[in-house]
Amino acid sequence: MGMSKMEYEQMVKKASPNSKILSNCARAFMVGGLICTLGQVLYAIFGALGANRDMSGMLVAISLIFLASLATGIGKYDGLVKFAGAGAGVPITGFANAVVAPAIEFKKEGYILGVGAKMFLIAGPVIVYGTLASMVVGLIYYFTLI
């Protein structure tokens, strides 16, 4: 004997937390914007120190990856992601966190079967499907220009 659709919907509504979409979006926008602003400030600093455009861009990416990895290592980035959601999870810093966090978590299993095998547990599918998507787009671009 099962429950009715109405009983099920009431049970789901009771168990599901209310989403605060406006505040969630505002926090994501704010934190994502701050990460991008930090990147822009770093870009200007590297340019002022004499780096050309390409070198400045590379140094910004390396700096943001380093800072996110460091924040993950000392346990601060997870709190930022919980606060900002996609605002901290989507940029390059979120990708760095997705690689470093499993590496830290599975370090106790050893460097080969722990860190090496599990480091790309979360980020691996992003790499695979991102590469595949870029190949498809590249092929479409190539064949539409011929």
N, C-alpha and C positions, 0 to 999 in steps of 0.2 A: 504494500500500500504506500504510494508516493504522496508527496505534498503537491498542492495545487500551485499553479503558476503565480498566483497572487501571494501565497505564503512564501514561495521561493524568493520573489522580488522583495518582500519585506525583510526576509532574512539577509539578503545581499545588501540592501540599503542600510540595515543596522550594523553589519559587519564592515562595510566599506567606509573609509574615512572621507570626510568632505574635502574636496579639492579647492584650494584657494588659488585659482588660476591667475587672477590679477597680480597678487603679491608674488607668486612663483615666477611669473613672467618678468615682473619688475626686478626681482633679485637676479634672475638669469641675465637680463639685459645689463644691469649695473656691474655685476662681476665680470661678465664677458667683455664689457666695454673697458673696465679697468685693466684686464689682461691685455687687451689690444692697445690701450693707452700706454701701458708699460712697454710693450713692444715698440711702439712709435717713439717713445722717449729714448729707449736703447738705440734705436735706429739713428736718431739724431745725434746721440753721443758718439756712436761709432763713426758716423759721417764727419763729425767735428774733429775726431781724432785722425782723420785722413783716409778712412776706408772708403772704397768706391761703393757704388750702389749694390752690386752683387755681393760683395764682401760684407757690407753692413747687414743685408738681408740674412746671409748665412750666420753671422755672429748673433743676430737677434734670435734666430731659431735655436741655435745652440744654447744661448743664455736662458731662454724660456724653458727649454727641455731640462737644463741643469737645475733651474730654480724649482720646477715642478717635481723633479726627481728628489731633490733635497727635501722639499716640503712633504713628499710622500714618505721618505725615509724617517723623518722625525715625527710623523703622525699627524701633520696639520692639513694635508690636502684633502683627506676624506671629509673632514669637517666643512671645508670650503665647498665640496661637491654636494654635501647634504644641505647646505644653506642655499647654494646657487643653482643646483641641478645642472641643466645643459649649459649654462653660462660658464661653468668651470669644467664640464665634462667633454665638451665638443672641441675646443681649440687644441692646438698642438700640446698644450700643457696637460689636457685630459688624456691624450694619447700616451704621453710620457708616464702619467700615473697608471694607465692601464698596463704598461709593460713592467714598471717597477713594483707595483703592489703585489702581484703574484710571485715575483722573484723573491721578495722579502718574506712573504707568507710561506713559501715552500722551501726556504733555505735549509730548514731543519732536515729535509729529506735528502740533502746533499747537493753538490754543485751540478752533477750530471742529471740525475733523475728528479731532482727538485727544481733548482733554479733553471737549468738548461731546458728541461722538458716542459716546465709549466710557465715560463716567463711570457710566452706569447699566447697563453690560454685565452685571454680576453682580446688582446690586440691582433692575434693571428688572423681571425676571420676578416677583420677590417683591412689588413694588409692584402689578403688574398682577393677579396671582392673589390677592393679599391684598385688593385692592379688589373684585374679582369675588366672592370668598368672602363679604366683608362685605355686598355687595349681596344675594346669595342668602339669607344668614341674615336680613338685614333684611326682605326680602320674605316669607320664611316667618313671621317674627315678626309682621309687619303683618297677613297674611292669617289667621293663627291667632287673633288677638285680635278679629277682626270677628265 
